Amino acid sequence: MADTTNFSVRMDSEVKKQCEALYNDLGMTLTTAINVFLRQSLRVGGLPFELRQERPNKETIAAMLEAERIAHDPSVKGYDDLDELFAELRS
């Protein structure tokens, strides 16, 4: 048997509960899941998944800026409710 050790991790209790239920459905304990994660980290030489900050592309940024401009443009007609909007669209 391999030499083992214990370590403690502080985590949100609800996250722990949800993860225990998830891994139980997958047929393993949270301890087993953590060991799988750590062993996979060693295999790939880092986190076993891509870690990145999502950034919108140029087209999305342009659309966001246009939406912001429209939202603050007093000459753009606004609607107080959907019925009013749909009535105008039908006409």
Rosetta blueprint (number, residue, H / E / L):
1 M L
2 A L
3 D L
4 T L
5 T L
6 N L
7 F L
8 S L
9 V L
10 R L
11 M L
12 D L
13 S H
14 E H
15 V H
16 K H
17 K H
18 Q H
19 C H
20 E H
21 A H
22 L H
23 Y H
24 N H
25 D H
26 L L
27 G L
28 M L
29 T L
30 L H
31 T H
32 T H
33 A H
34 I H
35 N H
36 V H
37 F H
38 L H
39 R H
40 Q H
41 S H
42 L H
43 R H
44 V H
45 G L
46 G L
47 L L
48 P L
49 F L
50 E L
51 L L
52 R L
53 Q L
54 E L
55 R L
56 P L
57 N L
58 K H
59 E H
60 T H
61 I H
62 A H
63 A H
64 M H
65 L H
66 E H
67 A H
68 E H
69 R H
70 I H
71 A H
72 H L
73 D L
74 P L
75 S L
76 V L
77 K L
78 G L
79 Y L
80 D L
81 D L
82 L H
83 D H
84 E H
85 L H
86 F H
87 A H
88 E H
89 L H
90 R H
91 S L
